[in-house]
Amino acid sequence: MLSAQLIATVLNVRHGYLNGSTIVYVGPSKYVPSGFITIEEIISRAITALSNGYRAEQEYWKNILDWLNNNKLYFVCPEPCKPSYQ
């Protein structure tokens, strides 16, 4: 499932549905101590997890990608958001 979630995320970035430099909040963990990570970093770490063979790490990144693909993560605005009517 990690491969399926990964390719879905990569396609979302390539087709402009997601921006790779967007920061999301995934919560603190041993893989992301601060809890904040860019979508590009998620993709990179998921690719690394695929090649290293550690099941727990693969499961972690699969879940993160699943949440990202299903809009269950909080996106962080890098600057104050302005109302569209201004």
N, C-alpha and C positions, 0 to 999 in steps of 0.2 A: 504493500500500500504506500510505502514511502515514495517509491518511484512514480506512482500515479499522482499523488499529491504534489510532488516536485514538478512534474511536467505541467500540471494544471497551473501552478504558480508561475512557472517560466513563461508559459503562453499568455497568461494574464499580463505579465510585465511587457512582453514583446508586442502585444497588441494594444498597449496603452491603457488597460483597465486598472493597472497598478503602476506606481512609480517605484522603481527599485531603491531610490534614496529615501523613501518615506520611512519614518521611525514608527515602530509599533511597540506597545507595551505587552510583554508576554509573562510578566511576573518573574521575580528573582528565582534563580535555580543555579545548580553547579555549572550549567552550560552558558547561562547568561546572568551573571551575578547582579548586575544593575537592574535587570528586568526590561531594559530598553535595547532594541536592536533594529537595524534597517532590514528591509525586505531583501536587499542584495546579500547581506550577511546571512540571513536565514537560508537563502538558496545555496550559498557557498558552504555553509556548515552542514546542510543536508546532503550535499554531494560528497563531502568528506565522510560523513556518517555512513553513506552507502558503501564506500570502499573499505572502511575499517572493520566492518563486521560485528560491531558491538551492538547487540540487540536492544539494550536499554536506551542507548543513544539514538539509535534508529527510530525507536518508538517515540522518543521525546520529539524529535524533529518532524516525524509524521504527524503527530498531534498538533504541533505548532502550525504546520502547513495546512492542515485540515481546518483549524480555527481561522487562519488567514483567508483561505478560499471561501469560507462560509460566513465571513464578516463577524466573527466572534472576538476579534482583538480590537483594542483601543488604538486608534491612530493618533499620533502626536503632531500638533501643529508646530512647525519650527519658528513661527512668528505669530503675533496676535492675529486672530481671525477677524476679518471685517465683514459686517453685514453686506449683502449684495445690493441693497438699495442705496448705498452711498456713492 
